[in-house]
Amino acid sequence: MAKNNCHGCTKLEEHIILAREIKRHKEEVNALKYEMSDEALQQMPDFQGRNKLISDIYHFRLYNTAIRLGELQGHFKVQINPEEYARENLKFGLVEVVYEWAKGTPFADICELTDVPEGMIVRTIVTLDETCREFKNAASIMGNSALYKKMETASNAIKRDIVFAASLYVTGV
């Protein structure tokens, strides 16, 4: 082992760093190959079910938080019913619509999911994109690259088709 050329190399640290990067890239490639494999796709329904459960739990917790806020307002003599407060302030009406849009569902199919006018759907999606942009900027300032990537992915998922087409009213054509 003492005769190994690596012991006398002047760039040993650089070579070690390079070897680690190569290993990391190989692991990333293997992870991506797995994500694209049939095995990963077979687990997709399970993932979607778990995702739905987490979403339901989140909405449940959010609803309970709103109820608690209503109770606290009642405790401090603010005249409001906790149930009424939750009903008035929690609006989940377009969450499913925007989620379906991000998944790639055609706009015509999305319009059938709700009785909300098309213009309101478009405005909601555009507002969500603006919110994603603000979160990306905040994540960039904080140095949170994971949040930045998530917001960029979300923004890219909703930026498509008729919702982000140039309007004749805006472009002046």
Number of C-alpha atoms within 10 A of each C-alpha: 6 7 7 8 8 12 10 10 10 9 9 12 10 10 13 11 11 12 12 12 12 12 12 12 12 12 12 12 12 12 12 11 12 13 12 11 11 11 10 12 13 10 10 12 10 11 13 11 11 12 12 12 12 12 12 12 12 12 14 12 12 14 17 15 13 20 19 16 15 21 18 14 16 14 11 9 9 11 10 14 14 19 15 12 17 19 13 9 10 12 9 9 11 16 12 13 23 19 16 17 22 19 11 14 13 13 17 9 12 18 14 10 12 14 8 13 9 15 10 11 20 16 12 16 24 17 12 16 20 13 14 20 17 14 17 22 14 14 18 15 11 11 11 12 13 12 16 22 14 15 21 16 13 17 21 13 15 21 16 13 11 11 18 12 9 11 11 8 7 7 7 7 7
